[in-house]
Amino acid sequence: MCDETTEIENAAWLSRRQFSALGAGAAVMAAVPGCSLAQSAPPGAATTSRTVTFATPDGTADGFFVAPAAGKHPAVLMWPDIAGLREAYKTMATRMAAAGYAVLVINHYYRGSPAPILNSITEWRTPAGQAKLGPLIAQITPAGTVRDAIAAIGWLDGQAEVDTAKKIGTCGYCMGGPYTVRTAAAVPARIGAAASFHGGGLVGDAADSPNKLIAKTQASFLIAIAQNDDQSAPGDKDALRAAATAAGRPAEIEVYPAQHGWCTIDAPIYDAVQADKAWGRMLAMFEKAL
């Protein structure tokens, strides 16, 4: 997950790579909340969006829903990173909607506050940002995430823009990565594909660890791992591959030459080339599995 060690590693990586190697313009834009960069919707793409709320066993959740302007489409549940639902994730969801999906980005901190709590990932590393998020993170539990997933999938299936004859996809970033596996295990009959990008906490010994839950799913998996996360836990990729093989689940598990957080467009570590590669692999999986 996006912790102090990760931030130190990323800062060192950026220093080594040098600002000019990123492309000065791209680096500045990537740090601006809501900047679309390569992940913006194509010109002329017709989508509609709205802020939504829906009931869960733990209260009323809020989120951002965006879909193509006409027709019914496969649904996708998107789990944001540690900084939560904000403009960057609205932009990413809109790009996905332009590709033909009805997308719900959930505010996984709804138990404590409506979104947005922070406006960018960089705020998470400030004392004020950590003070805001600390109590909210403490309210999230594996069981609570499962309840949220079931409620969100039920809400999606009730939307006019969603083709319920199709399977649903889910994708998650950073702390949202393991939530995709929990979603696939919570509603196995509905989830056809799950994608985790620089996800943390995917491997553990507990019965409800994501690697242990793969056997309870009916989904295909894309697990895109940051190189510094792999250096910290080199056995995780092997454990995940073994779990997928044992469960008979299709799984593309790859370590990318990029740092933790590289797929989130407002992150200073954002890597457009590797992010677009991961995005393309996700869309290819969704096209096949949903």
C-alpha positions in Angstrom: 0.0 0.0 0.0 1.1 3.6 -0.2 3.0 3.9 3.0 6.1 5.9 4.1 8.5 3.3 2.7 6.9 3.5 -0.7 7.0 7.3 -0.7 10.7 7.3 0.1 11.4 4.7 -2.6 9.3 6.7 -5.1 11.1 10.0 -4.3 14.5 8.3 -4.8 13.3 6.8 -8.1 12.1 10.2 -9.3 15.4 11.7 -8.3 17.4 9.1 -10.2 15.3 9.2 -13.3 15.6 13.0 -13.3 12.7 15.4 -13.9 13.7 15.9 -17.6 13.5 12.2 -18.3 9.8 12.2 -17.4 9.2 15.1 -19.7 8.8 18.3 -17.8 5.3 19.0 -19.0 4.0 15.5 -18.3 5.4 15.5 -14.8 3.8 18.8 -14.0 0.5 17.8 -15.5 0.5 14.5 -13.7 0.7 16.2 -10.3 -2.3 18.4 -11.0 -5.5 16.9 -9.6 -7.9 16.0 -12.5 -5.3 16.2 -15.2 -6.3 13.6 -17.8 -3.0 13.1 -19.7 -3.1 9.9 -21.8 -6.1 8.6 -19.8 -8.6 11.3 -20.9 -11.7 10.3 -22.9 -11.2 10.5 -26.7 -12.5 13.7 -28.3 -16.2 13.5 -29.1 -16.8 10.5 -26.9 -20.4 10.7 -25.6 -20.7 9.9 -21.9 -23.1 10.9 -19.2 -22.2 11.1 -15.5 -23.7 11.7 -12.1 -23.0 11.7 -8.4 -24.9 8.8 -6.8 -25.7 7.3 -3.4 -26.8 3.8 -2.5 -27.6 1.9 0.6 -25.2 -0.6 2.2 -25.5 -2.5 5.5 -23.1 0.1 7.0 -24.9 3.2 5.8 -25.3 5.3 2.7 -22.4 5.1 0.2 -21.6 7.8 -2.3 -19.9 7.4 -5.7 -19.4 8.7 -9.2 -21.2 6.9 -12.0 -20.4 7.4 -15.7 -21.6 5.5 -18.8 -21.9 5.9 -22.5 -24.7 8.3 -23.4 -26.8 5.6 -25.2 -27.5 1.9 -24.8 -26.7 -0.7 -22.2 -23.2 -1.8 -21.4 -21.2 -4.1 -19.1 -20.6 -2.6 -15.7 -17.3 -2.0 -13.9 -16.8 -1.3 -10.2 -13.7 0.9 -9.6 -11.9 1.1 -6.3 -9.7 4.2 -5.8 -6.3 4.3 -4.2 -5.6 5.5 -0.6 -6.5 9.1 -1.4 -10.0 8.1 -2.3 -12.6 9.2 -4.9 -11.5 12.5 -6.5 -11.2 14.2 -9.9 -8.4 12.0 -11.0 -10.6 8.9 -10.7 -13.6 10.6 -12.3 -11.3 11.2 -15.3 -10.1 7.6 -15.4 -13.7 6.3 -15.1 -14.8 8.6 -17.9 -12.1 7.2 -20.1 -13.4 3.7 -19.3 -17.0 4.7 -20.1 -15.8 6.1 -23.4 -14.5 2.6 -24.1 -18.0 1.2 -23.6 -18.5 0.5 -19.9 -20.9 1.7 -17.2 -18.5 2.6 -14.4 -19.2 3.2 -10.7 -16.3 4.6 -8.6 -17.1 4.0 -5.0 -16.1 6.3 -2.1 -14.7 3.6 0.2 -14.5 6.1 3.0 -18.3 6.8 3.0 -18.6 5.6 6.6 -16.8 8.7 7.8 -17.2 11.3 5.0 -18.6 11.9 1.6 -16.1 12.3 -1.3 -13.8 14.0 -1.9 -11.8 13.9 1.3 -8.6 14.8 -0.5 -8.1 16.4 -3.9 -4.9 14.6 -4.9 -2.7 11.8 -3.9 0.1 14.2 -2.8 -2.2 15.5 0.0 -2.0 12.0 1.6 1.7 12.6 2.5 0.9 15.9 4.4 0.1 15.9 8.1 -3.3 17.3 7.4 -4.0 14.6 4.8 -3.0 11.8 7.1 -5.0 13.3 9.9 -8.1 13.2 7.7 -7.6 9.7 6.3 -6.2 7.9 9.4 -9.6 7.5 11.2 -11.3 6.7 7.9 -8.8 3.9 6.9 -9.3 2.4 10.4 -13.1 2.0 9.6 -12.4 -0.3 6.6 -12.3 -4.0 7.3 -12.3 -7.0 4.9 -15.8 -7.9 5.9 -17.0 -4.4 5.4 -15.4 -4.3 1.9 -17.3 -7.4 1.1 -20.6 -5.8 2.2 -19.8 -2.7 0.2 -19.0 -4.8 -2.9 -22.3 -6.7 -2.7 -24.3 -3.5 -2.3 -22.4 -1.8 -5.2 -22.9 -4.7 -7.6 -26.6 -4.8 -6.6 -26.9 -1.1 -7.3 -25.2 -1.4 -10.7 -27.5 -4.2 -11.7 -30.4 -1.8 -11.1 -29.2 0.9 -13.5 -30.7 1.4 -16.9 -27.3 1.9 -18.5 -26.1 -1.6 -17.3 -26.5 -4.7 -19.5 -27.2 -7.3 -16.8 -26.8 -10.1 -19.4 -23.1 -9.3 -19.3 -20.7 -10.1 -16.5 -19.3 -7.2 -14.3 -15.7 -6.2 -14.1 -13.8 -4.6 -11.2 -10.6 -2.7 -11.0 -8.7 -1.3 -8.0 -5.6 0.8 -7.3 -3.2 0.6 -4.3 -5.4 -0.3 -1.3 -8.2 -0.9 -3.8 -6.3 -3.7 -5.5 -7.2 -6.4 -3.0 -10.8 -5.1 -2.9 -11.2 -6.4 -6.5 -10.4 -10.0 -5.4 -12.8 -9.6 -2.4 -15.5 -8.3 -4.8 -15.0 -11.3 -7.2 -15.3 -13.7 -4.3 -18.3 -11.9 -2.8 -20.4 -12.0 -5.9 -18.8 -14.8 -8.0 -21.7 -15.3 -10.3 -21.6 -11.6 -11.4 -17.9 -10.8 -11.5 -16.2 -11.9 -14.7 -12.9 -10.0 -14.4 -10.8 -8.3 -11.8 -7.8 -6.0 -12.3 -5.4 -4.9 -9.5 -2.9 -2.1 -10.2 0.0 -1.7 -7.7 -2.3 -3.4 -5.1 -1.1 -3.9 -1.6 -2.0 -6.7 0.8 -2.8 -9.3 -1.9 -1.0 -12.2 -0.2 -1.4 -13.4 3.3 -1.9 -16.5 5.5 -5.4 -15.6 6.7 -8.4 -17.5 5.2 -9.8 -14.2 3.9 -6.5 -13.0 2.3 -7.0 -12.2 -1.4 -4.7 -15.0 -2.6 -6.8 -17.5 -0.6 -10.0 -16.1 -2.0 -9.2 -16.6 -5.7 -10.5 -20.2 -5.4 -13.9 -18.8 -4.5 -14.2 -16.7 -7.7 -15.3 -17.3 -11.3 -13.2 -14.4 -12.7 -10.2 -13.7 -14.9 -7.5 -11.7 -13.2 -5.0 -9.0 -14.2 -2.5 -8.3 -11.4 -0.1 -5.5 -12.3 2.7 -5.2 -9.7 5.1 -2.3 -9.2 8.8 -3.1 -9.3 9.4 -1.7 -5.9 6.5 -3.6 -4.4 8.0 -6.8 -6.0 11.4 -6.0 -4.5 9.8 -5.7 -1.1 7.8 -8.9 -1.4 9.3 -11.0 -4.3 7.4 -14.1 -3.4 3.9 -12.5 -3.8 3.8 -12.9 -7.6 4.6 -16.6 -7.2 2.0 -17.1 -4.5 -0.6 -15.4 -6.6 0.2 -17.4 -9.7 0.1 -20.6 -7.7 -3.3 -19.6 -6.3 -4.7 -18.9 -9.7 -3.3 -22.1 -11.2 -4.8 -24.2 -8.3 -8.1 -22.5 -8.7 -8.1 -22.9 -12.5 -8.6 -19.1 -13.0 -7.0 -17.3 -15.9 -4.5 -14.8 -14.6 -2.0 -12.4 -16.1 0.4 -11.5 -13.3 3.3 -9.2 -14.3 5.8 -6.9 -12.6 5.9 -3.6 -14.5 9.1 -1.5 -14.8 7.4 1.3 -12.8 6.9 2.4 -9.2 4.0 2.0 -6.8 1.2 4.3 -7.9 2.3 4.5 -11.6 -1.3 4.1 -12.9 -3.0 6.9 -11.0 -2.9 10.1 -13.2 -2.4 12.6 -10.4 0.5 10.8 -8.8 4.0 12.3 -9.2 5.2 8.8 -10.0 2.6 8.4 -12.9 4.2 6.6 -15.9 2.1 7.2 -19.0 3.7 4.5 -21.1 3.4 1.8 -18.4 0.0 3.0 -17.3 -1.3 2.8 -20.9 0.1 -0.7 -21.2 -1.7 -1.8 -18.0 -4.9 0.0 -19.1 -4.8 -1.8 -22.5 -4.3 -5.2 -20.8 -7.3 -4.5 -18.6 -9.6 -3.5 -21.5 -8.5 -6.7 -23.4 -9.4 -8.8 -20.4 -12.8 -7.0 -20.0 -13.5 -7.5 -23.7 -12.9 -11.2 -23.4 -14.4 -11.9 -20.0 -17.4 -9.6 -19.7 
